[in-house]
Amino acid sequence: MSTTTQRSFPKITESGLDELRERIGQKIGNTVEPWCYEATRDNIRHYAHGIGDDNPLWCDPDYAAKTHYGGIVALPSFLFATSRIVSGYVGGLPGVHAMWSGADWTWHKPIRRNDAIHTEAYLKDLIEHQTRFAGRAVQQIYHVDFFNQTGDKVAEADSWCFRTERDHAREQGTKYQEVRAREPRRYTDEELGEAYQLYRNEEIRGATPRYWEDVREGEELPTMFKGPMTVTGFIAYAQGWGGLYIRANKLAWKLIDQHPGVGIKNRFGIPDCPERVHWEEDFALEVGAPGAYDYGPERTSWLTHHLTNWMGDTGFLHKASCKIRRHNPEGDMLFIKGRVKRKFIENGRHMVEIEQEARNQDDELSVVGGGMVVLPSRG
């Protein structure tokens, strides 16, 4: 569809918000099938490769067998593939755009190969905001608990989407006016070569322990590079993660037949999923974004990838947070930086708190986050 063609989308209404508020605290039934029920070798590897993570602890059974785990474990962010609720599948306000915008995670146990994961979820809160992107917006927060096949809680998370009015974001939103006015960026070979050097030098700590005593407050983590952003990369993530509404043929029809607000007509007049903002530039512009852009859970997974590379096989990622500040459209580069904020001992565990932020090639803030890592002690 041409971006010059205007159409109106549903609005945020008081009656819709009232209906949503009635759901707060109510357990959500298992009506939304996850992409992955089990942490199989292939499911773990597909997710890891979808974020560009080739850590052998997730991907190489021979390597993983020699670690203290005795076999493959899942990268922490793999759990996004086991719950569409934590990944942004929201209820209520049909036809109103949803942008996944952040999460607070806590992991209690590693996810081992072939663990079967089940979840419990509920709507935790609704918070109204005024934003530069779309004016009035509603932050819709869900809580999800993750359990393995023996009933142990392996993790829990609060995640949130912002529900925004597409018409307002496109016509009156001020956040991306300057970005949309720019000429498409073309990188020189020299610029690409400089960025790719970060890939060449990326260090996976791996089997070399990082001891708590050797960490200094204020020390910086190596910069991690992601990008340049391409639609191919966004699709690679969807292959491992599963997406929210990506369906084919009869299954696509069943989804839209049951939830008509999900189906938005494409240039052929065919109802298609709103998720195509990640691969159709024209539709992304219609909802007020600066172009086809990355997935929110994908960006969270990049931050946790930064942390797991640094901590090594003997570290354990206990907590992580992510707050998205702007879209990463096709063509952007992303540079993730981190710093040790503090180190401390809690309940006998040697902890390191790390703060993170990522900026694009124009030094625009893309995401802020951080994590809490448990490290081995020499003592």
C-alpha positions as CSV (number, residue, x, y, z in Angstrom):
1,M,0.0,0.0,0.0
2,S,1.3,3.5,-0.8
3,T,2.1,5.6,2.2
4,T,0.0,8.4,0.5
5,T,-3.1,6.4,1.0
6,Q,-4.7,7.3,4.3
7,R,-7.0,5.0,6.3
8,S,-8.2,5.3,9.9
9,F,-7.4,2.8,12.6
10,P,-9.3,2.0,15.8
11,K,-8.8,4.4,18.8
12,I,-8.2,3.9,22.5
13,T,-11.6,4.2,24.2
14,E,-12.6,4.5,27.8
15,S,-14.9,1.5,27.5
16,G,-12.0,-0.5,26.1
17,L,-9.8,0.5,29.0
18,D,-12.5,-0.3,31.5
19,E,-12.9,-3.8,30.0
20,L,-9.1,-4.3,30.3
21,R,-9.0,-3.1,33.9
22,E,-11.4,-5.8,34.8
23,R,-8.8,-8.4,33.6
24,I,-6.1,-7.1,36.0
25,G,-4.9,-10.0,38.3
26,Q,-6.9,-12.6,36.5
27,K,-5.0,-15.7,35.4
28,I,-4.8,-16.0,31.6
29,G,-5.8,-19.5,30.3
30,N,-3.4,-21.4,28.1
31,T,-5.2,-20.2,24.9
32,V,-2.1,-18.9,23.1
33,E,0.1,-21.7,21.9
34,P,3.8,-20.9,22.4
35,W,6.4,-21.3,19.6
36,C,8.4,-23.8,21.7
37,Y,7.2,-26.1,24.4
38,E,10.6,-27.7,25.0
39,A,14.2,-26.6,25.1
40,T,15.4,-29.0,22.5
41,R,18.9,-28.8,20.9
42,D,17.4,-27.4,17.7
43,N,15.0,-24.9,19.4
44,I,17.9,-23.6,21.5
45,R,20.2,-23.3,18.6
46,H,17.6,-21.6,16.3
47,Y,16.9,-19.0,19.0
48,A,20.6,-18.4,19.6
49,H,21.4,-18.0,15.9
50,G,18.4,-15.8,15.5
51,I,20.1,-13.2,17.7
52,G,23.6,-13.8,16.2
53,D,24.9,-15.7,19.3
54,D,27.2,-18.6,18.5
55,N,28.2,-19.4,22.1
56,P,29.1,-23.2,22.1
57,L,27.4,-23.6,25.5
58,W,24.1,-23.3,23.7
59,C,25.0,-24.7,20.4
60,D,27.7,-27.4,20.6
61,P,26.9,-30.6,22.5
62,D,30.5,-31.8,22.7
63,Y,31.7,-28.5,24.1
64,A,28.8,-28.3,26.6
65,A,29.4,-31.8,27.9
66,K,32.7,-30.7,29.3
67,T,31.2,-27.8,31.3
68,H,29.8,-28.1,34.8
69,Y,26.4,-28.4,33.3
70,G,27.3,-31.6,31.6
71,G,25.4,-30.7,28.4
72,I,23.7,-28.0,26.5
73,V,21.7,-25.3,28.3
74,A,19.5,-22.7,26.9
75,L,20.5,-19.0,26.7
76,P,18.4,-17.1,29.2
77,S,16.4,-15.2,26.6
78,F,15.3,-18.4,25.0
79,L,12.3,-18.3,27.3
80,F,10.8,-15.6,25.0
81,A,10.0,-18.5,22.6
82,T,8.0,-20.3,25.3
83,S,5.5,-17.6,26.0
84,R,3.7,-15.3,23.5
85,I,2.4,-13.3,26.5
86,V,5.8,-12.3,27.7
87,S,6.7,-11.6,24.0
88,G,3.9,-9.1,23.5
89,Y,0.7,-10.9,22.7
90,V,-1.7,-8.5,24.3
91,G,-5.5,-8.7,24.9
92,G,-8.1,-6.0,24.7
93,L,-8.3,-2.7,22.6
94,P,-8.8,-4.6,19.3
95,G,-7.0,-2.9,16.4
96,V,-5.0,-0.6,18.5
97,H,-1.2,-0.9,17.8
98,A,1.0,-2.6,20.4
99,M,4.7,-2.0,20.6
100,W,6.7,-4.3,22.9
101,S,8.8,-1.9,25.0
102,G,10.6,-3.6,27.8
103,A,10.9,-6.3,30.5
104,D,12.3,-7.1,33.9
105,W,13.5,-10.7,34.1
106,T,14.6,-12.9,37.0
107,W,16.1,-16.4,36.4
108,H,16.2,-18.9,39.3
109,K,17.6,-22.0,37.5
110,P,19.2,-22.9,34.2
111,I,17.1,-24.2,31.4
112,R,18.6,-27.5,30.5
113,R,18.3,-29.4,27.2
114,N,14.9,-31.0,26.7
115,D,13.3,-29.2,29.7
116,A,9.6,-28.8,29.0
117,I,8.4,-25.3,29.9
118,H,4.9,-24.3,31.0
119,T,3.8,-20.8,32.1
120,E,1.3,-18.9,34.2
121,A,0.4,-15.4,33.3
122,Y,-1.8,-12.5,34.3
123,L,-2.3,-8.8,33.4
124,K,-0.5,-6.9,36.1
125,D,-1.3,-3.2,35.4
126,L,-2.3,-0.5,33.0
127,I,-0.6,2.9,33.1
128,E,-1.5,5.9,30.9
129,H,1.3,8.1,29.4
130,Q,1.7,11.0,27.1
131,T,4.4,10.3,24.5
132,R,6.1,12.1,21.7
133,F,5.6,9.1,19.5
134,A,1.8,8.9,19.6
135,G,0.4,11.2,22.2
136,R,-1.8,9.2,24.5
137,A,-0.5,5.7,25.1
138,V,-1.3,2.9,27.5
139,Q,1.4,0.8,29.1
140,Q,0.0,-2.8,29.4
141,I,2.1,-4.9,31.8
142,Y,1.9,-8.6,32.1
143,H,3.6,-11.0,34.6
144,V,4.6,-14.5,33.5
145,D,6.0,-17.3,35.6
146,F,8.0,-20.1,33.9
147,F,8.1,-23.7,35.2
148,N,10.0,-26.8,34.1
149,Q,8.6,-30.3,33.9
150,T,9.2,-31.0,37.6
151,G,7.3,-27.9,38.7
152,D,10.4,-25.8,39.6
153,K,10.1,-22.1,38.8
154,V,13.0,-21.4,36.5
155,A,12.2,-17.8,35.8
156,E,9.7,-14.9,36.0
157,A,9.2,-11.7,34.1
158,D,7.2,-8.5,33.9
159,S,7.0,-7.3,30.3
160,W,5.1,-4.5,28.8
161,C,3.7,-3.1,25.5
162,F,2.6,0.4,24.7
163,R,-0.7,0.6,23.0
164,T,-0.7,3.6,20.6
165,E,-3.1,5.1,18.1
166,R,-1.6,4.6,14.7
167,D,-3.3,7.6,13.1
168,H,-1.9,10.0,15.8
169,A,1.6,8.5,15.6
170,R,1.6,8.8,11.8
171,E,0.1,12.3,11.5
172,Q,1.0,14.1,14.7
173,G,3.8,12.2,16.4
174,T,7.0,14.3,16.6
175,K,9.6,11.7,17.7
176,Y,10.7,10.6,14.2
177,Q,9.9,13.6,12.0
178,E,13.7,14.3,11.5
179,V,14.5,10.7,10.9
180,R,11.8,10.3,8.2
181,A,13.1,13.5,6.5
182,R,16.6,12.0,6.1
183,E,17.9,10.5,2.9
184,P,18.4,6.7,3.2
185,R,21.8,6.0,4.7
186,R,24.4,4.3,2.5
187,Y,27.5,3.1,4.3
188,T,31.0,3.1,2.8
189,D,33.1,0.0,2.8
190,E,35.3,1.7,5.4
191,E,32.4,2.4,7.7
192,L,31.2,-1.2,7.5
193,G,34.7,-2.6,7.9
194,E,35.2,-0.6,11.1
195,A,31.9,-1.9,12.5
196,Y,32.6,-5.5,11.4
197,Q,35.9,-5.4,13.3
198,L,33.8,-5.6,16.5
199,Y,32.4,-8.9,15.2
200,R,35.9,-10.1,14.4
201,N,37.0,-9.2,18.0
202,E,33.9,-10.4,19.9
203,E,35.0,-12.4,22.9
204,I,33.0,-15.3,24.3
205,R,34.4,-15.8,27.8
206,G,33.5,-19.5,27.7
207,A,35.4,-22.0,29.8
208,T,37.7,-19.4,31.4
209,P,36.1,-18.5,34.8
210,R,35.5,-14.8,35.5
211,Y,36.1,-14.6,39.3
212,W,34.2,-12.1,41.4
213,E,37.5,-11.0,43.1
214,D,38.9,-10.0,39.7
215,V,36.0,-7.7,38.8
216,R,36.4,-3.9,39.5
217,E,33.6,-1.5,40.0
218,G,33.5,1.0,37.2
219,E,35.2,-1.3,34.7
220,E,33.7,-1.4,31.2
221,L,32.5,-4.4,29.3
222,P,33.6,-4.8,25.6
223,T,31.3,-3.1,23.2
224,M,29.0,-5.5,21.4
225,F,27.9,-4.7,17.8
226,K,24.6,-5.6,16.3
227,G,23.6,-4.8,12.7
228,P,23.5,-3.3,10.3
229,M,19.8,-3.8,10.6
230,T,18.2,-5.6,7.7
231,V,14.8,-7.2,7.1
232,T,16.7,-10.5,6.6
233,G,18.0,-10.1,10.2
234,F,14.5,-9.4,11.6
235,I,13.2,-12.5,9.8
236,A,16.1,-14.6,11.2
237,Y,15.0,-13.6,14.7
238,A,11.4,-14.5,13.9
239,Q,12.5,-18.0,12.8
240,G,14.0,-18.7,16.2
241,W,11.5,-16.8,18.3
242,G,8.3,-17.7,16.5
243,G,6.7,-14.3,16.3
244,L,3.3,-13.3,17.6
245,Y,0.9,-13.5,14.7
246,I,2.9,-15.1,11.9
247,R,0.6,-17.8,10.4
248,A,0.1,-19.4,7.0
249,N,-3.0,-20.2,5.0
250,K,-5.8,-21.8,7.1
251,L,-4.0,-21.0,10.4
252,A,-3.8,-17.3,9.4
253,W,-7.5,-17.3,8.5
254,K,-8.4,-19.0,11.8
255,L,-6.5,-16.3,13.8
256,I,-8.1,-13.4,12.0
257,D,-11.5,-15.0,12.0
258,Q,-11.3,-15.4,15.8
259,H,-9.6,-11.9,16.4
260,P,-10.7,-9.6,13.5
261,G,-8.7,-6.7,15.0
262,V,-5.5,-8.5,14.1
263,G,-6.2,-8.5,10.4
264,I,-5.1,-5.3,8.6
265,K,-5.6,-5.2,4.9
266,N,-2.5,-5.1,2.7
267,R,-2.2,-3.6,-0.8
268,F,-4.1,-6.6,-2.2
269,G,-7.0,-6.0,0.1
270,I,-6.1,-9.2,2.1
271,P,-6.2,-9.0,5.9
272,D,-2.7,-9.6,7.1
273,C,-1.0,-9.5,10.5
274,P,0.2,-6.2,12.2
275,E,3.6,-7.8,12.7
276,R,4.5,-7.0,9.2
277,V,5.7,-3.6,10.4
278,H,9.0,-5.5,10.8
279,W,9.4,-6.3,7.1
280,E,7.1,-3.9,5.2
281,E,8.4,-0.3,5.2
282,D,5.2,1.2,3.9
283,F,3.1,-0.3,6.7
284,A,5.7,0.7,9.3
285,L,5.4,4.3,8.1
286,E,1.6,4.0,8.4
287,V,1.9,3.3,12.2
288,G,4.3,6.2,12.7
289,A,7.6,4.2,12.8
290,P,10.6,5.5,10.9
291,G,10.7,2.3,8.8
292,A,10.7,-1.5,9.1
293,Y,12.3,-2.1,12.5
294,D,13.6,-4.8,14.9
295,Y,11.7,-6.7,17.5
296,G,11.6,-5.6,21.1
297,P,12.3,-9.1,22.5
298,E,15.2,-9.4,20.0
299,R,16.8,-6.2,21.5
300,T,16.4,-7.5,25.0
301,S,18.1,-10.7,23.9
302,W,21.0,-8.7,22.5
303,L,21.5,-7.1,25.9
304,T,21.5,-10.5,27.7
305,H,23.9,-11.8,25.0
306,H,26.3,-9.0,25.9
307,L,26.1,-10.2,29.6
308,T,26.5,-13.9,28.9
309,N,29.5,-13.4,26.7
310,W,31.1,-11.4,29.5
311,M,30.3,-13.7,32.5
312,G,31.4,-17.1,31.0
313,D,30.2,-20.6,31.5
314,T,30.5,-20.5,35.3
315,G,28.5,-17.3,35.7
316,F,24.7,-17.2,36.1
317,L,22.5,-14.4,34.8
318,H,20.1,-13.8,37.7
319,K,18.3,-10.6,36.6
320,A,18.1,-8.4,33.5
321,S,16.1,-5.4,32.6
322,C,15.5,-3.6,29.3
323,K,13.7,-0.4,28.5
324,I,13.4,0.5,24.8
325,R,13.8,4.2,23.9
326,R,13.4,4.2,20.1
327,H,13.0,2.0,17.1
328,N,16.0,0.5,15.3
329,P,14.9,0.8,11.6
330,E,16.4,-1.0,8.7
331,G,19.9,0.4,8.0
332,D,20.7,1.3,11.6
333,M,23.7,0.0,13.5
334,L,23.7,-0.7,17.3
335,F,26.6,-0.4,19.7
336,I,25.9,-2.0,23.2
337,K,28.1,-0.8,26.1
338,G,28.1,-1.9,29.7
339,R,29.8,-0.9,33.0
340,V,30.1,-2.6,36.3
341,K,28.0,-0.6,38.7
342,R,28.7,-2.5,41.9
343,K,29.8,-5.8,43.3
344,F,28.5,-7.3,46.6
345,I,27.7,-10.5,48.4
346,E,24.1,-11.5,49.1
347,N,22.9,-14.7,50.8
348,G,26.4,-16.1,50.2
349,R,26.3,-15.4,46.4
350,H,28.9,-13.2,44.8
351,M,27.0,-10.7,42.7
352,V,27.9,-8.1,40.1
353,E,25.5,-5.4,38.9
354,I,26.0,-4.2,35.4
355,E,24.4,-1.2,33.7
356,Q,24.0,-1.1,29.9
357,E,22.9,1.2,27.2
358,A,23.0,1.0,23.4
359,R,23.2,3.8,20.8
360,N,22.9,3.8,17.1
361,Q,25.3,5.1,14.5
362,D,24.1,8.7,15.1
363,D,24.6,8.4,18.9
364,E,20.8,8.3,19.5
365,L,19.9,6.3,22.6
366,S,18.1,3.1,21.6
367,V,17.8,1.1,24.8
368,V,18.9,1.1,28.4
369,G,19.1,-1.9,30.6
370,G,21.3,-3.9,32.9
371,G,21.7,-7.2,34.8
372,M,22.7,-9.0,37.9
373,V,25.3,-11.7,37.4
374,V,26.4,-14.4,39.9
375,L,30.1,-15.2,39.6
376,P,32.3,-17.8,41.1
377,S,34.6,-16.8,43.9
378,R,38.2,-17.8,44.5
379,G,37.4,-18.3,48.1
